[in-house]
Amino acid sequence: MSDDQQALWKTAVHEAGHVVCARYLGIEVGGVTIIPGPGYNGLTWGPDSQRALHGKEGFDDLGEDHVECVAENVSRKLKALAPGPGEDQSEMDSLFIGTRTKLIELMAGEAAERLIFEDQQPELIGGDLSAALAVSGIVSRTLEGQMALAEYGFQEARAILEEQRSVLLAVATALINHPERTLDQSEIDAAIRSAVANEAAEAERERRKRWAEIEANAERFTAHCQ
């Protein structure tokens, strides 16, 4: 594999990590691409994002399309809604849940890279980490706390992707093989469904194989005892 092909495969795995964790957590994904643009090598977006609304050209021209810019804007708006000292804290539960989900989604790219390329340093994590720190700032006032929350998001993402490794690789492969190296929502869901079906079929083949071995052993034991 050439250096260019290796870099493209890394980008595909990274973006597939975002996709798989988002879908696992029940977050809709509008699309994903490994075609680079201003400030990014690959990109995953939601169904109501600027990318979905304007397309690649319009999106790239908006100026605030970097993931960290989006995260900082979201963080700023949510902080404005967060209760201050002495105020009613009853809404903080949902704020924590939303922050947790977003952190896992943001750190999934690094988690995917580290899972698949164990012996290599991840390359595409700068923007994701900046975004994760911005989001963690919703519930933590200190950099230490924000880093701890980002690490929590990474570990949770890693656990999800270890469990869904076949789905991760299927989405990454679909991205590489697509003529436009971009998947829309329906193509993402199709890749995931296919991976799940293949895994289920493989599990059934293994179950049948084990059962055949059990039956053969039982027959040999019966013959031996007669």
Disulfide bonds with the S-S distance in Angstrom:
none
